[in-house]
Amino acid sequence: MKSLLTLEQDKALVEAIRQAEVKTSGEIRVHLEDICPTPEPLDRAAQVFAELNMHKTAARNGVLFYLAWESRQFAVIGDAAINAAVPDDFWEVTKEAVLEQFRHENYVLGLERGIHMVGEQLKRYFPYNAATDQNELDDAISFGGPRPSPDA
């Protein structure tokens, strides 16, 4: 999966995360893998969320964008505090905004738009506090998961 992103695209996504996080105590991650090993991408996103220790942020306001490239599955998931704060339809609206760009093969733009949307909500409900905030999670894109078999 890593080879599907150019260095510039990787940098653009990390910059989008950093720009969103400058305004909030929230944490955003992007995880990319080739195939989704579960029938539901939201279930896999929850597994990755835990593997990346995103549930261990002080304010419980982490958000994960999960994309399985080969199996064409996507999910966005937030921790307990952000889930409780945002409007009921926020995750579905965000997912659709990202998928709209994906349908035009604008994958990086789709993720950037979703990151921006999440950043605005995080800023609203979890504003940045210079005295107490720190970057609790790595901003780098994470890669992993099962690889398709060569004879698949």
C-alpha positions in Angstrom: 0.0 0.0 0.0 2.8 2.4 0.8 3.9 2.3 -2.8 0.5 3.6 -3.9 1.2 7.0 -2.2 3.9 9.2 -3.7 6.1 11.0 -1.2 4.3 14.2 -2.0 0.9 12.6 -1.3 2.1 11.2 2.0 3.5 14.6 3.0 0.2 16.3 2.0 -1.8 13.9 4.2 0.5 14.4 7.1 0.3 18.2 6.6 -3.5 18.0 6.5 -3.4 16.2 9.9 -1.0 18.7 11.4 -3.1 21.6 10.2 -6.2 20.1 11.7 -4.5 19.3 15.0 -3.1 22.8 15.4 -6.6 24.0 16.3 -7.5 21.2 18.7 -6.5 18.8 21.4 -7.9 16.0 19.2 -5.8 13.5 17.4 -6.2 12.3 13.9 -4.6 9.2 12.2 -4.8 7.7 8.7 -4.3 3.9 8.3 -3.9 2.4 4.9 -3.7 -1.3 4.0 -4.3 -3.5 0.9 -7.2 -5.6 2.0 -9.7 -5.5 4.8 -9.6 -8.8 6.7 -13.1 -8.4 8.1 -16.4 -8.2 6.3 -17.1 -4.8 7.8 -14.5 -2.0 7.5 -15.8 -0.3 10.6 -14.9 -3.5 12.6 -11.4 -3.4 11.1 -11.1 0.3 11.8 -12.0 -0.4 15.5 -9.2 -3.0 15.6 -6.7 -0.7 14.1 -7.9 2.1 16.5 -7.0 -0.1 19.4 -3.7 -1.3 17.9 -2.6 2.3 17.4 -3.5 3.0 21.1 -5.9 5.8 19.9 -8.2 5.1 22.9 -5.4 6.2 25.2 -5.6 9.9 24.5 -6.3 12.1 27.6 -9.5 13.5 26.2 -10.7 10.4 24.3 -11.0 12.5 21.1 -9.0 10.5 18.6 -10.3 9.9 15.0 -9.1 7.3 12.6 -9.5 7.3 8.8 -9.2 3.7 7.6 -8.8 2.7 3.9 -8.3 -0.8 2.5 -7.2 -0.1 -1.0 -7.5 -3.4 -2.8 -10.8 -4.3 -1.2 -12.1 -0.8 -1.7 -13.4 -0.4 1.9 -13.3 2.8 3.9 -14.4 3.8 7.4 -13.9 6.7 9.8 -14.2 6.1 13.5 -14.0 8.4 16.5 -13.3 7.8 20.2 -16.0 8.1 23.0 -15.7 11.8 23.7 -15.8 13.0 20.1 -18.7 10.5 19.4 -20.7 12.0 22.2 -20.0 15.6 21.0 -20.7 15.6 17.3 -24.1 15.6 15.6 -25.6 12.1 15.1 -25.1 12.2 11.3 -21.5 13.6 11.4 -19.7 10.4 10.7 -21.9 9.5 7.8 -21.7 13.0 6.3 -17.9 12.9 6.7 -17.7 9.4 5.1 -19.8 10.5 2.2 -17.7 13.6 1.6 -14.6 11.4 1.4 -16.3 8.8 -0.8 -17.5 11.4 -3.2 -13.8 12.2 -4.0 -12.9 8.5 -4.0 -15.5 7.9 -6.7 -13.5 10.3 -8.9 -10.3 8.6 -7.9 -9.2 11.6 -5.8 -8.1 9.6 -2.9 -5.7 12.0 -1.2 -8.2 14.9 -1.8 -11.0 12.8 -0.2 -8.9 12.1 2.8 -7.8 15.7 3.1 -11.4 16.9 3.0 -12.4 14.4 5.7 -9.5 15.4 7.9 -10.5 19.0 7.5 -14.1 18.3 8.4 -13.0 16.3 11.5 -10.5 19.0 12.4 -13.3 21.6 12.4 -15.5 19.5 14.7 -12.5 18.8 17.0 -11.7 22.5 17.2 -15.3 23.3 18.1 -15.6 20.7 20.9 -12.0 20.3 21.9 -10.2 23.6 21.3 -6.4 23.8 21.5 -5.0 24.8 24.9 -1.3 25.9 24.7 -0.8 25.2 28.4 -1.9 21.6 28.4 -2.0 20.2 24.9 0.6 18.0 23.4 0.7 15.8 20.3 -0.2 12.4 21.8 -0.1 10.3 18.7 2.2 10.2 15.7 0.9 12.1 12.7 2.5 9.8 10.2 0.3 7.6 8.0 0.3 4.0 9.3 0.4 1.1 6.9 -0.3 -2.6 7.5 -2.7 -5.4 7.6 -2.8 -8.6 5.6 -1.4 -8.7 2.1 -3.3 -10.4 -0.7 -1.9 -13.8 -1.7 0.2 -13.8 -4.9 -2.2 -16.3 -6.6 -5.4 -14.3 -5.6 
